[in-house]
């Protein structure tokens, strides 16, 4: 993917989307997927992982990706806020179910994946447990602070894997219920935001193949290494669902 600098992006109109170059962070690939599914053109803007990203902070007030900026509107970086932007600016079937109860359920499933303490947050802790405390001496104070902001500190991962397993079990239970009801989606009878979020966040427990999804080899190894307990919670229906969502709705191949 071709990225523009922050300086270049600030001179542009339309949608600018700051993303971590070459890194398949689930919040970033979910933001991309929302805009792609809703057919919202965007310009990828370079954000560097573990960097202070001073120019991005000056422009948007945020250091981490994703950050979405539409024309001269305030920047947005929340998973739900970005989804609402895609909904407002895009076209085609809505990302949200029409029925209010189904809509609440779909947003709730997405929150289980994306929100603080959810699947993405907890899985990241299991992958980076104690890393802030164990950074080499030559790491900068800024890098230590960044890792701490991700919650990577001694004891932070306690219970994180249990939370991941509970969420995986909930998703597989829902997919089996939906299958019995004749639906191939998590909620209702058509694609919604929670299907897209699951397809993207599922990378954290097993990546799509290198022939269709490019990422650094070391990242693929980290994402695909799971404990026996976590692996046992990966009901085949979960990965079958994510494969179909990627191929039929988001689109493959995918380049970070």
N, C-alpha and C positions, 0 to 999 in steps of 0.2 A: 504494500500500500504506500502511496506517495503522501507524505506529510508536508504541510507548510509550517513556517515558523510562527510564533506568536506575533511577532512584528508584522508579518505579512497578513495574518488573519485579522488583525485589528483594523486594517484598511478595507476589509471586505464587508459586504452585506450578506444577508441570508443566514443560513445555519452554519456555524462553526462548531466543531465537536472536538474538544481536546481529548486525546487518547494516549495511552502508554504504548509507544512504538514497539512493535515486535513482541508484546506481552499480552497473552490472552486473559487479562483480568476479567472475571465474569461480569462485573458491573459495567465495564467498558464494552464488552462484546454484546451485552444485553441492550445497551443504549444504541449501538449501531444497528442491532436487529430491529428494534422498535422503529427507527427511522426508515430502515430498508423495507420492512413489511408495510409501512404506511406511505411509502414512496415519497419520502421527504429528502431531497438532495442535501448533502452536507459536505463541508470541506474538512478533512481530518487535520487536526492541529497537533503538533508535537508536544508531548509531555514526557519527561524522562523520569523513570522510576527511581526512587531514592535520591532524587535531586531536589534542591530547594525550589527550583522552577520559579525564580524571582519574577520573571517577566509575566508568567501566567498569573501569579498572585497579584501583581500590580494591575493587571487587566480585569481579572475575574474575582479576586479575593480568595481563590482556591489554589492549593498546591497539587492536589491529587486529581487523577482522572476517574471517571469522565466529567467533563464540564461542557454544557451546551449553551451557546450564545446565539440568539436569534436577533438579527439586526441590532437595534440599540436597546433591546430589552435587558433586564438584569440577568446575569448568568444563573443557570440552574445546575445542581449537581446531585440532587436526590433521585433515587431510582423511580419513585412515583411521580415526581415533578417532571422528569424527563419523559416518562411514559405519557403524561398529560400533554406535554409539548408535541409529541409525535401524533397523538390523537387530534389535537387542535389544528395542527398544520398540515396533516396528511390527508389521504383520500382512501376510499375503499372500505371494506368491512371494519367496524369498530374493534378496538382492542379490548373493549369492555362489554360484557353481556348486557342485553337490554333489561332483563329482569333484575330488580333491585337486590333480591336475595342472592341470585347467582353472581351479580356484580360484587357484592360484599364478599362472597366466598372466593371469587377469583383474586380479588385484591388481597384477601387474607392469605391465600396460598403463596402469592408473590412475596408478601411480607415475611413469611416463614423462610423464604430463600434469601431475600435481599436485605432485610432490616437488621439493625444492630442486635447481636445475639442470635441471629438466625443461622441458616445452613452455611451461607458463604462466610460469615464472620467466624463461626465455630470451626469450620473446616480449615480456614486459614490459620487459626490458632493451633490446630493439631499439626499443621505443617511447619509452624514457626515457633513452637513452644520454646520458651527460654532464650530465643535468639537475641533479643535485645540485651539480655544480661551477658551473653557469651560472644558478643561481637569482638573481633580482633582489636588490639590496642590502637592500631592505626586508623580505625574507623572514626569519623568525625562525630562531634557532639550532635550535629544536626541529623546525621543518619541514625544515631541512637534514639533521638527524639522521635523521628519518623516511625521507627519500629515500635516504640512505645505507644504511639498513637494507634497502631494496629492492635494494641492489646497484648503484644508479645512481651510478657514478663513472667517471672517465676510464679508458677502455680496458676497462670491464667488459663491454661488448657484443661484444667480439672473439670470434668463433666462435659467438655466440648464434644467429644466423640459420642457420648450418649445423646446429646441434643441432635447431632447429625443423624444418628440411627433412628431416633424418634421421628424426625421429619421425613426421612426416606420411607419409613414404614407407613406414615400417613399418606404420602404421595402414591405409593404402590397400592394401598387399600382403595384410595379414591379412583385410581385408574382401573382396577378390577371392577369396582362398582359401575363405573361408566361403561366399561366394555360389556358387562352384563345387560346394561340398559340400551346398548346399541350405539354408543357414542365413542369416538376415538379421541376425545379431548378431555382435559381435566375437569372442566365445568361446562355444562350446557352441551350444545351440539355443534359448536364451531370454535375456531381458534380464538383464544383470548390471551391477555398479557401473561397469565401464569404458565401457559404452555411455552411461551417464548422464554420466560425467565428460567423454567426448568431446563429447557434445551441448552441454555447458556451456562447455568450454574452446574449442570451435570458434568462439565469438563473437569471439575474439581475432584471427581472420583473415577475418572477414566475418560481419556480424550478420544475425539474422533481421529480416524487414521491419518497418517502423514500425507496420504495421497489426496485428501480433501481438506485438511485443516493444517496449515503451516504454523509452527511455533518452534522456539529453540528446543533442542533435544533435552537440555537439563530441565526445562519447564515441563516437558512431557513426562519425564521420569518422576518429578515431584508430584504432579497432578495424578498420575496413574498408580502411585504407590499407596496402597491402603492396607489397613490392618485386617486380620482375618474377620474380626467382628464387623467392621464396616463393609467388607466385601460380602459378608453373608446377608447384609441388608439390601444389597443391590439386586432386587427382584428383576428378572429379565424384562418385565414389562416397562420398567423405568427407562432402560436404554433403547428398547424398541420404540418407545414413544418419542424420545429425544431425536433418534435418527430420522424418524418420519417428519418431525417438525422442521428439522434442519433442511431436509431434502425438498419437502413440499411447500414450505412457507418462507424460511429465511434465505435459503439458497446456499449451495456448495458449488465449487470449492471456496474456501475462506482463507484470506491472507491477512495476518496481523500486521 
